[in-house]
Amino acid sequence: MVNNEFIQLCSRAWALRILSCLGQGVDARISPLSHTLSAGRTAITASMEYLIELGYVQRTRGHGHPLRPAFELTRKGEVVAEWAIELDSILIPENWFIAARTWSLPVMRLTDSTPRFGELRSELKPVTDRALSQTLKILTKHEWVTRGVNTEAAPPEVSYAPSGIGEILIPCLERSFDL
């Protein structure tokens, strides 16, 4: 999966968790998903519509009430759902607070090569400097990445490397390139 597609997938807080639930066989309607994920129905509905737009989910044909539709994974969605289940098994619920942020997983996906800020910005093209900076601060604060400063260089070079849960996530996130 290329960066732009991965960024789109991560741009909705509940998208990956919904795909994981659908892949695990959770009842594919809004209310049961809302209950399973402890999220509002409005947020789940918006994320589900977004996943339909991206082609990962579709309405189940011939089943369900028009006001309470059922959903199913598309072939494309099944592949990503398997990966989302793996990601969900790594992250505890408290970590999803960080992972669900728009730029957290796309940034983490690129930190294995200890990139500098400018390299991250160019790889994650639509990201703003402010959004990237805030994401890196949050990831550093929660010890998903470490900020390294090379004072030998002029000017000093700052790079980011995975640490803690970030190191555990890297193999899973690297597999997302092959989706």
N, C-alpha and C positions, 0 to 999 in steps of 0.2 A: 504494500500500500504506500503510495507516495505521500509526501508531507502534506500537501494541500488536502487530500482526501482524509488523512488522519486528523488534521486540524478541524475539518468540518465535523467529523465524527465526535470529536472531543468538545465541540463548542456548546453542546447542550449537557447540562449537569447530569441528567438521568439517562442519557442515551446508552452508554456502555452497560449500566446496571440493568436496564430494560432488556438489552440483547442477551445478557447473561441469564436473566430470569426466563426469558422465552426459550433459550437454549436448554435450560434445565427442566422445562416442562411446566412452569408456573402457569396457571390459568391466564390466558392471553386476552384478558379484558381489562379495561381501565381500573375499575374498583379493586379487583384482586391484586393487580400490580401495585396500585396505590397503597394498599394495605401491607403487602409484602415489603415494599421499599420504604414504608413510613413517610410517604410524600403526598402532597396534595394532588387531587385528581386533575386540576388545571395544569399543573406542571407535567404530569405524566401524559396528559392529552397532547400538550404542545410538543413534548419530546417524541411522542409516537407519530404525530403528523410530520415532524421533521425527519424521522427515520423512514417514513413512507416516501417522502420527497427524495431522500438519498437512495432509495431502492433497497433498503435492508429489511423492510417489513411491508406486508400488504394486508388488506382486510381479507378475512376468510370468506370465500365465496359460498353463498347459500346457507350460511350459519349465522346465528345471532339475531338479535332484535336490532332494528335500525338505530334505536337510541342507545343500545348497549352492544356495540359491535365487538366481534372477536377478531383477533389478528393472528398472523402466522409469519414466520421468517421466510424470506425469499432464499434462493440458492446462495446469493451473495451474502445475505444475512446469516445463513447457517455457518458459513466459514468464519465470519467475524464473531459470531456468538460463541463458537468453540474457544476462540482466543479470549473473548470477554469472560468466559467462565474461568479460564486459567488466571486471568488478572484478578477476578473477584475472589479466587481462592487465596491469593497472596495478600490482598489488602483486607485489613480488619475494618469494621465500620467507621472507626475514628479516622482512619487514613483516607477514606473516601471523601471526607471534607476537603482535603487538599487535592486529591486526584481529580475530583469533579470540577475543579476550576479550569477554565477554558485552555490555558496555556501550560498547565503543570505537566501533563503526560507528553505533549509534544516537545517540551523542553527536556524532560527527563530522557526521552527517546534519543536525544542527540548528545547527551553529556558523557557517554562512554569514551569519546575521543578527547575529553577535557578541552572543549572549545572555549574560545574567548567570546565576549559579549557580541562583538561585531559579526562573528561567524554564526552565532545563534540567530542574530537578527536577520542575516541574509538567507539562512536556511528556512526560517519561519516567516517568510516574506510579508504577509499582511500584519504582523505584530508591530505594535508601536513601541517606542523606547520605554515609555512609562509602564506599559503592560508587562513587557519583558523584565524590566527592573523589579517591579513589584513581585512578579512570579519568582524570580531568583531569590529575592529577600525572604519570601515565605518558605521556599524550598530549603534555603540555608537555615532559617530559624528552626524548622522542624527536622533538620539534619538529614534531609534527603540528598542534598549536595553539599560539598564543601567548596569554599571560595579560596583559591590559592593565588598568592601574589608573588610574582618573580621580581624581586627588587634589583636583581643583577642587570636586567634589561633597562634601557632608557627609551622611552618612559616605561615605568613598571607595567608588567603584563599581568592581567587578572584572568584567570581561567576557572572553570567549574568542573568538578568531578563528582561522580555519584558516591554516596556514603550511606550507611545505615540501610534503611528500607530501599533507598535508591539503588544500592548495589544488588539487592534481591530482585528489584523490578527490571533491571537492564536486560537479562536474557529474555524475559517475556516481551518486553517492548521491542527488542531486536527482531523477534519472530513476527511482529506486526508488519515489518518491511516485506515479508513474503506473502502476505494475504492478497 
